[in-house]
Amino acid sequence: MPLTRHKSAGYMTNWAARLFARVIDRKLKPLALGSGYLPVFFALSDGGSRTQKELALGADIEQPTMAATLNRMDRDGLIIREKDQNDRRITHIRLSDSALAHAAQIKTIVDQVNETALSGLNSQERQVFLEALTKVTAALSQADDPSK
């Protein structure tokens, strides 16, 4: 029985994710940003701060990957690291003022790409699609839980 990629949920989801990243990366390039920074922007665009562990857990990204992302963002002047006043072992991370200044542009770009991606769907289909993706990610998250 041959594999048919257009009938594979995994293949199609992965392909869509790669296309999303490619289009967003192209649109973020003039800001000298990439889609890999988006989980941090999403978590910190409210002006708050989080620890590296909190950012990694919230984005469902491995600690070493988050550490590398934060190091690049630090190098690019996008984040500020501040030691906790009560426990010097803890470092809080927040977006720099220059990064926060880009937050509205980033949101606009992400919204535009999402609108483009969903442009072939009517409002009911969009709702069903997003609800289905929520169920798919929940099922996969449960299957990925090592305690199960």
C-alpha positions in Angstrom: 0.0 0.0 0.0 1.6 3.3 -1.1 1.9 6.3 1.2 -0.1 9.3 0.1 1.3 12.4 1.6 -1.8 14.5 1.0 -3.8 12.0 3.1 -1.3 12.0 6.0 -2.2 14.4 8.8 1.4 14.4 10.0 2.9 15.2 6.7 0.3 17.9 5.9 0.7 19.5 9.3 4.5 19.5 9.0 4.3 21.0 5.5 1.9 23.7 6.7 4.2 24.5 9.6 7.2 24.8 7.4 5.3 27.1 5.0 4.1 29.2 7.9 7.7 29.6 9.1 9.1 30.4 5.7 6.5 33.1 5.0 6.8 34.6 8.5 10.6 34.5 8.2 10.5 36.4 4.9 8.2 39.0 6.4 10.2 39.4 9.6 13.6 39.7 7.7 13.4 43.5 7.4 13.2 43.7 11.2 16.2 41.4 11.5 14.1 38.8 13.2 13.1 35.2 12.6 10.2 32.9 13.5 12.4 31.1 16.0 12.1 34.1 18.3 8.3 34.2 18.2 7.6 31.9 21.2 9.7 34.3 23.3 7.9 37.4 21.8 4.5 35.8 22.4 5.4 35.1 26.1 7.0 38.4 26.9 5.2 41.0 24.7 3.0 42.0 27.6 6.1 43.6 29.1 6.5 41.0 31.8 9.4 38.7 32.6 9.8 34.9 32.8 12.6 32.5 33.7 14.2 30.4 31.0 12.4 27.4 32.4 9.0 29.1 32.3 9.7 30.1 28.7 10.7 26.6 27.7 7.7 25.0 29.4 5.3 27.6 28.0 6.5 27.2 24.4 7.0 23.4 24.8 10.6 23.8 23.7 13.5 21.8 25.1 15.8 23.7 27.6 18.9 23.6 25.3 16.9 25.0 22.4 15.4 27.8 24.5 18.9 28.6 25.9 20.3 28.9 22.4 17.4 31.1 21.3 17.8 33.3 24.3 21.6 33.6 23.7 20.9 34.7 20.1 18.2 37.2 21.3 20.6 38.5 23.9 23.3 38.9 21.3 20.8 40.8 19.1 19.8 43.1 21.9 16.3 41.8 22.1 16.2 40.6 25.7 17.3 41.8 29.1 18.4 39.3 31.8 18.0 40.4 35.4 18.9 38.4 38.5 16.1 37.8 41.0 16.5 40.2 44.0 15.7 37.4 46.5 17.4 34.5 44.8 20.5 35.4 42.7 20.4 31.9 41.2 17.2 32.8 39.3 17.4 35.0 36.2 14.3 36.8 34.8 14.1 37.5 31.1 12.2 40.4 29.5 12.1 42.0 26.1 14.3 45.0 25.6 12.7 48.3 24.8 13.8 48.0 21.2 12.2 44.5 21.0 9.0 45.7 22.6 8.9 48.5 20.0 8.6 45.8 17.3 5.8 43.9 19.1 3.0 45.6 17.2 4.7 45.0 13.8 5.3 41.4 14.7 1.7 40.9 15.7 0.5 42.5 12.4 2.8 40.2 10.4 1.7 37.0 12.3 -2.0 38.1 11.9 -1.5 38.7 8.1 0.2 35.3 7.6 -2.6 33.6 9.5 -5.2 35.4 7.5 -3.5 34.4 4.3 -3.3 30.8 5.4 -7.0 30.7 6.3 -8.2 32.8 3.4 -9.7 29.8 1.6 -11.9 28.9 4.6 -15.1 30.5 5.6 -15.7 31.5 9.3 -17.3 28.2 10.2 -14.5 26.2 8.5 -11.9 28.3 10.4 -13.6 27.6 13.7 -13.8 23.9 12.9 -10.2 23.8 11.7 -8.8 25.5 14.9 -10.9 23.3 17.1 -9.6 20.2 15.3 -6.0 21.4 15.6 -6.6 21.9 19.4 -7.9 18.3 19.7 -5.0 17.0 17.6 -2.3 18.8 19.7 -4.0 17.7 22.9 -4.0 14.0 21.8 -0.4 14.2 20.7 0.7 16.0 23.9 -1.0 13.2 25.9 0.7 10.5 23.8 4.1 12.3 24.3 3.7 12.3 28.1 6.4 10.0 29.4 4.4 9.2 32.5 1.7 7.5 30.4 
